[in-house]
Amino acid sequence: MLNSTQVSYFTLAAYFDIGFFKYLFFMIILSLYMFIVCSNVLLIVVICMNRSLHEPMYIFLCSLFVNELYGSTALFPFLLVQILSDIHTVSVPLCFLQIFCVYSYACVEFLNLAIMSYDRYLAICCPLQYNTCMTTKKVAILIAVTWIFPFLAIVVVICLSAPLQLCGNIINKVYCGNYSIVKLACSNTTVNNIYGLIYTVISVIIPLILILYTYLKILRVCFSGSKQTRQKAVSTCTPHLISLLNFSFGCCFQILGSRFEMSSIPDMLSILLSLYFLTCQPLLTPVLYGLKMSKIHLICKRLLCGEV
């Protein structure tokens, strides 16, 4: 067995010297973060302030926008500090805090997309039962589960990883990842690996299966229904499907990149792909729903043009 050491900080080895270009990257990342914050906050305010949008679909959307703010805040400020820093280190407590935020963000995103697909399934396939099935109480319970379950699940992940005896402190990423720390362990990590697999199945695979099942049902109704039904389904479901595909791609690469050796991929491409699900999703979500959802689009347009 290798000798374990008392680790007080981790070194993020994926950063490299880019000279004065670091100021350019800093401005780009800062601009992206400001856009994410402004656009998501705008849509949250629009939904909260307009009674016509106090419907289950828009409440679930509001939860999604809050999660985009949460996930991007777990990454962007950290990246901004690291880009300007000459020494790319992070303390152990801060590293585990980032792991908690990033992993819970991903889990909340999938669960939120799953309950949104369930909502669309009820609205399109069972329109007469929609109001009795999707009550205010049920909406509150679904949103509570969407947020509380990931937080509890990630607390277990942290509790399993934090006590591990580590043989090094170098993480080959630009931000902290749980499996990157587990790979540094000198002690047995069987329990960590088993729980990680169970967590992935519950938080990613099962929601994806539920989403695919509901959309197969929706497609069947669309093909057998009227033109008006098809148009309604397309207008409300297209943003959701694009959002799902985009986030699934990002998470798929993140999981594969952390579990398997990706030395054949250029360093810059590997970094960009590892950041994909934490940057593109918060950027894409407000644009998709702000432009595609006609009610939100009209209210935003009136608000930005100064019409009350």
Helices and strands as residue ranges (DSSP letters): E 9-12, H 21-49, G 51-53, H 56-84, E 89-91, H 92-125, H 130-133, H 136-161, E 170-171, H 178-182, H 190-200, I 201-205, H 206-224, H 227-259, H 267-292, H 294-304
